[in-house]
Every structure is written in structure tokens, then in C-alpha cells.
């Protein structure tokens, strides 16, 4: 299979990077995401994992992928896939202003710098599926992510589309 690529962007800031799908390591997750593209939603900056931005989506796969190519220590440029039940995200401490009663929420995340640890004070370890790796533009995206952290995410969208 030929390499597949996606563009990850912060729409309002006009910044994007290109990532290669890791079909050889996470084939079921890559297929689920690829088939669902394009995707875009409000962006959030992580509280616990450190250097992460992410967006939440209703479940889009016929069946949720198994935990393939897992990590709890993502590196710069990793794209991770997480699933959560509504009750796992249903505390006001997370600050989400949407209906979290749906059975499954998908979290697509981009890690833009090092020293990340997927440990949640409420639930413990939160392994994610590494399904993509940024191959171009991570430096520009990291600068935009730092701006998002300092200036705020309100009104910003994290988008994923085929490149």
C-alpha cells in the first residue's frame, strides 16, 4: 500500500502540517479515520498531558478500533486516537460545553512537543493509539499551539483532511 497523508490544521490561525498515516502499525484506526475525513471541531489544549491539542467527535467507525500501536508517552508529531464514554468526560472539571451523553466520544489529538505523559488524575493511565506522524510543518504548528495555549482556543477549529 502506498503511503497516505493528511493535513492537520488550526483553521482560524491558518496553520497546517502534513502527517503520514501509520497503516503498518495501526491499520484499523487509520482506515476508520481515513474513511471519516474530512473532520473538524472545536480545539482544546490538554490540561494533564502537557503539549497536546485535540478535538472531540461523535464515534464515526462501524466498530471502535482495538488498542493498536498504543502509547502513554507520545512524542512530538504523534497523532493519537482515544475513545471515551460520556461518563468518562462528564465532569465539569474538563470544561466541555457540549452534550457528553452520547455513548462514545472520539478524541483525535496532535502532540507538538516532548515530555508528554498520558496520566489522568481521575482515571489513571490513558493509552492512546498512535495512528499518524507529522512529516512536515511541525515547527509552525507547534508555534501556533503555544499561541493557542497562551491566547486561548475559543473560536478555533482543529481540522483533519486528506492531503
N, C-alpha and C positions, 0 to 999 in steps of 0.2 A: 504494500500500500504506500502511495506517495504521501509525503508529509502534508499535513493540513495546518493552516494558520488562521488565527482570528485577530481581530483588532479589539483592544480594550480601551475605552475612552472615558474621560471625565468631560461630559458634553459641554457644560457651561464654560469650563475653563479652556476648551478647545485643545486638549492634550490627549494623545493616544500613544499606545505602544502595541507591538506585534508579538504574539505568542504562538509557539508551536504546540499542537496537541500531542500529548504523550500516549498515542494509540497503542504503543507496545507495552506500556505499563498499566494503563487504566482504560482498556478498550470499551468497557460497558459505560463508564462515566463519560468518556469522550463522545461516544455515539449519542447518549442522552442529551448532552449539551449541544452538540452539533445540530441534531435534529430539531432542537427548540429555538435555534438562533433565527432572527436577532432577539436579544433580550436587553431590557434596560429598566432601571428602577432607582428610587432614592438611594443615595450612597450614605454609608455610615463609616465612621472611623472607629476602630477597635478600642475598647477600654482596657481589656486584660491582655490580649495577645501582642500588644505593642504596635508594630509597624504594619498594620493591615487596614485596607479599606474593603468594604463588602456591600452587596445589595441582596435583598431578600425577595424571593419569588414563590408563587404557589408551585406545588410539585408539578413537574412537566414531563416526567418519564412514565412509561407504562408501568414499570416496576422500578423502585429505587435501586440504584447500583449497590453492590456489596462494597465493603471497605477494601478497595483495591489500591495498591500503592500508598498506604497510609503514612502519615507523619504526625508528630506533635511538636516538631521543631522545623517549621517551614523556613526556607532560605529566600533571599531576595530574588524576585521574579517568579516564585511559585504561584500558580493558580490553584486554589483549593475548593473543594465541593464538600458541603456539610448538609445534613438534614436534621431538622429539629421538629418535635411535635409542638403544637400550640402551647402546651403546658410548660415546656422547657423554656420558652421565650416569654411566657405570660406574666412575668413580674415587672412592675413599674420601674424597677431599677435599671432596666435595659433601655428605657426611654422611647420605645417604639410607639408611634401614634397610629397604628393600623390594627385591624381585626386579626388577632392571632388565634382565633378559634378554629381555623382550618386544621385538618389532621396533620399535614406535613408542610413545613416551610423549607425551601432550599436556599442556602446561603452560598453565593459564589463570591470568593474572596481573592484579592491580589495582595501579596506580601511584597513590600517595596524596599525593605532594609533588613539587616540581620538582627539577631538576638530576640527571636520570637519564641514564645512558649505557649502552647495551646492548653492552658490550665485555667479552668473557671472556678472561682471560689464557691459557687453554689453546687456544681456538679462534678468537679474533678477534671480528669483528662478529657479532652475533646479532640480525638483524632480526626484529621481531615484527609480527603482523597486528593492527592496531587495529580491533576489531570492536564496541566499545561505549564510551560516555562517561557517567560518573556525572552525573546531573542533580539529585540531592537526597541530602543526608546525608553528603557527602564530609568535612565537618569532623568529625563524630562518628566516622566510620570512620578518619580519619587519627589521631585521638587514640587509638583502640583499636590501630591499627597500631604507633604509638610505644610503647604499653604492651607489645604483643607483642614488639617488638624488645628492650625492656629487661627484661621479666619472663620471657620465654620463650614458645615456641609449643607446648610439649608438652601434648597433650590438647586442642588447639584445632582446629576444623574450619572450612575455608573452603567456603561453600556458595553455589550459584547455583540460582535457581528463577524460574519465570515470575511476573511481578507482575500 
